[in-house]
Amino acid sequence: MNPSPLLESFRGRRLPMEARPVGYCELIRRFDLRVPLHHEMAATSPKHSRRRENGWSIHPVSARPKEDTVAHLVFALKHEGLVLLTLKEVFHAMDRRDLEQALIAKPTSAYLRRLCFLYEWLLDEELAVPDTKRGSYALLLDPEKQHATRDTSYERRFRILFNLPGTPQFCPLVRRTQAIDDFIAKDFRGRARDIVDSAPPDVIARAAAFLLLSDSKASFAIEGETPSGDRIERWARVIAKAGTLDLSIKEFERLQRELIGDERFVRVGLRDEGGFVGRHDPLQQPRPEHVSANPEDLVSLLNGLVAFNALSRMLGFHPVMTAACIAFGFVYIHPFEDGNGRLHRFLLHHVMAERDYTPEGIVFPVSSAIYHDIARYKATLETVSKPLLEWIEWSATPRGNVQVQNDTADYYRYFDATAHVEYLFRCIETVVSRDLPDELLFLQHRDTFHAEATRVVDMPERMFDMLLTFLHQNQGRLSKRARETEFVALTADEVTRMEAIYRDLFQRPTDDQSDLFRPLRV
């Protein structure tokens, strides 16, 4: 087979030097595969260079494999890890006999056994090769390159230790990054429990109620909505069930009904037509920023998502990674006409609660963290949806919707969830490092304010809370308007003493926060 050409760029991504594509990149070029470029593609340099920049990993020419398809597949597994979407497309395009002959020639090769297992697993087709009888069991996923499950299952045909978190119907993967390793080392689960254990139970109960309300309001704010109290209450009821439900398509549909409430103007249940996220131009033609999964693929994709949740739990995949894969996978699939975003955020809560990652009875206000970092949230969503727009063929319907023309199911099954995991960890860090301890400290200081202010003057509790709010709004001083209206009965001395109590509690510098009234509360 002819050697790969020297390239200066590939599909719009410029190489740092002239080099020949290798591994996945060469296979994408060779078979003209309809897949997005990976976060990093590989090439070999004739100048014996080794460097990584601009989305390229440049290897010396000595690392270049033979030019046959199987050799490039082995290179990909060895140097680049698993990219299931591209692997499946290569398996469809290649001559399967090449893989069969390679394994028969080297029956104990760990890389060839992995490839043969993946071929049968992804395509549900059996290769014409005998079962492997010799050789050590090999991990399917290299845990040095990508995050694997803690436990493994034995796959005897090719002597493989299965450590993927999902099934062929749904299996996003997460690359190892320094950021994720650092987040894991911070042990947010343990830190959250220590914070909760250090506070009185009644304070924890009040903090839990506020954090739930905060998350409820933020979930609607993310979508630019100002909901009624009834809608917020419905959302809070749904979130309160996080960790207690068995996921299924029927359960997704039931949750959607509970969230929607009024079904007169919204179709409830799985979509029976296309869907997209974006806008319409002046002629009412769709301008998608994200195209949802085909309606005929929804059952398979959602069943895959449910199976991912069960398998990842059984084999011990990290709770935050599981939550990110499932929740973002759900929002990319976009199975409903309405309610997808809120169910996406419910799934974040559900998976973490189901795996005891969050303290019992406490809802991490992830939606609040998302709302205050909405630009990064949208950028995270676009890491998958934006590149896919190039490969999804669609036409506009008379009603201004989209109808997808090609097979797109695998785009939603096998995405790279690394950015999503990093983003979710950042949200959790905000909650554990700021929101949760600050809310507990605020409540403790609020109780102290009530107790000390009562020694100055006896008022109903609601008046103390109003006074506390007014003092905050005016930087620790009671405004002239408040003195002359709601608190006209207070003497000047009483007001001065109240202001001093407030300043001592709420404007005293702390280790992390000098003002305990933060945007999350007000």
Disulfide bonds with the S-S distance in Angstrom:
none
